[in-house]
Amino acid sequence: MIEQTVKPTCRSCQSENIVKNGRNAGGKQQYRCKDCGVHRVLEPTVRYDQGRKEEILRAYQERSSLRGISRTFGVSRPTVAAWLKKRRRLPKVADCQTALKSFH
């Protein structure tokens, strides 16, 4: 049998100079990069894929209540509210000013 060792790398700087750094609230192993100083889980779990997220947000746009969405899809109200807040973010002021200059 041939064994292959895989050296974990930092998700930020791709360095292999990382060490274990305790566990997070969910019990997953965290690592700290000695080069860039970032500490995080190497392979985070993705709870909701983009398609599922869009489906839930479309249901909200069809005038469903947050409570109804949380019951139907099994997603907490604060999670849906955070998704809506991210989606509604306004563009930066500098972007608006450059857009206005192009009209003049």
Residue pairs with C-beta under 8 A, 6 or more apart in sequence:
7 16
8 16
8 18
8 31
8 42
9 15
9 16
9 18
10 16
10 17
10 18
10 31
10 33
10 35
10 36
10 38
11 38
11 40
11 42
12 33
12 36
12 38
13 33
13 35
13 36
13 38
15 33
15 34
15 35
15 36
17 33
17 34
17 35
18 31
18 32
18 33
18 34
19 31
19 32
19 34
20 29
20 30
20 31
20 32
21 30
21 31
21 32
21 39
22 30
23 29
23 30
24 30
24 41
28 41
28 45
29 41
29 42
30 39
30 40
30 41
31 39
31 40
31 41
31 42
32 38
32 39
33 39
48 56
48 75
53 83
55 73
56 69
56 73
56 75
56 80
56 83
57 80
57 83
57 84
57 87
59 69
59 72
59 73
60 66
60 69
60 80
60 84
64 72
66 77
66 80
66 81
67 77
69 75
69 77
69 80
70 76
70 77
70 80
